[in-house]
Amino acid sequence: MELPDETAKLRRRETAVALQNAGYPVAERSLATLASRGDGPPFQKFGRIPLYTWGQALAWARAKLSAPRSSTSDIEG
């Protein structure tokens, strides 16, 4: 599946689907919870609708990824 253009504005559901297609298991509901806590990707409001810029959402997901590990006993970072 083709991923959106970096500047594309996506609704929350579309953002979750695009992140999943990019290999990041994020649910729409998780994005809503993260938005209320301030821990999620940046978004803008268009009226009552949150819109995510795809490039920023992808950068957020990449930043959450840990360094490669060879063992489950490696120190968490």
C-alpha positions as CSV (number, residue, x, y, z in Angstrom):
1,M,0.0,0.0,0.0
2,E,1.2,3.5,-0.9
3,L,1.9,5.8,2.0
4,P,0.6,9.4,1.9
5,D,2.7,12.4,0.8
6,E,4.6,14.0,3.8
7,T,2.5,17.2,3.7
8,A,-0.9,15.3,3.5
9,K,-3.4,16.2,6.2
10,L,-5.1,13.1,7.6
11,R,-7.9,12.5,10.0
12,R,-7.2,10.4,13.1
13,R,-8.5,7.1,11.5
14,E,-6.5,7.7,8.3
15,T,-3.4,8.5,10.4
16,A,-3.7,5.2,12.3
17,V,-4.2,3.2,9.1
18,A,-1.2,4.9,7.4
19,L,1.0,4.3,10.5
20,Q,-0.1,0.6,10.5
21,N,0.7,0.3,6.8
22,A,4.2,1.8,7.6
23,G,4.7,-0.9,10.2
24,Y,3.8,1.0,13.4
25,P,0.9,-0.7,15.3
26,V,-1.1,2.3,16.4
27,A,-4.8,2.3,16.8
28,E,-7.1,5.2,16.2
29,R,-8.3,5.1,19.8
30,S,-4.7,5.2,21.0
31,L,-4.1,8.3,19.0
32,A,-7.1,9.9,20.7
33,T,-5.9,8.9,24.2
34,L,-2.4,10.2,23.4
35,A,-3.8,13.5,22.1
36,S,-5.6,14.0,25.4
37,R,-2.4,13.3,27.3
38,G,-0.1,15.3,25.0
39,D,2.0,12.3,24.2
40,G,1.0,11.7,20.6
41,P,2.0,13.2,17.3
42,P,1.3,16.9,16.8
43,F,-2.1,17.7,15.2
44,Q,-4.2,20.7,14.2
45,K,-7.9,21.2,14.6
46,F,-10.2,22.0,11.6
47,G,-13.3,22.8,13.5
48,R,-13.8,19.8,15.8
49,I,-11.8,17.5,13.6
50,P,-8.1,16.7,14.5
51,L,-5.8,16.6,11.4
52,Y,-2.4,15.1,11.5
53,T,0.4,16.0,9.0
54,W,1.7,12.7,7.7
55,G,5.4,13.6,7.9
56,Q,5.0,14.7,11.5
57,A,3.1,11.6,12.5
58,L,5.6,9.3,10.9
59,A,8.5,11.2,12.6
60,W,6.7,10.8,15.9
61,A,6.4,7.0,15.4
62,R,10.0,6.7,14.3
63,A,11.2,8.6,17.4
64,K,9.3,6.1,19.7
65,L,11.2,3.1,18.2
66,S,14.0,1.7,20.3
67,A,17.5,1.0,19.2
68,P,18.1,-2.5,17.7
69,R,18.6,-5.2,20.3
70,S,20.0,-8.7,20.1
71,S,18.5,-9.8,23.5
72,T,15.5,-9.2,25.6
73,S,17.8,-8.7,28.5
74,D,19.4,-5.6,26.9
75,I,18.9,-2.5,29.1
76,E,15.7,-0.5,28.3
77,G,16.5,2.9,26.9
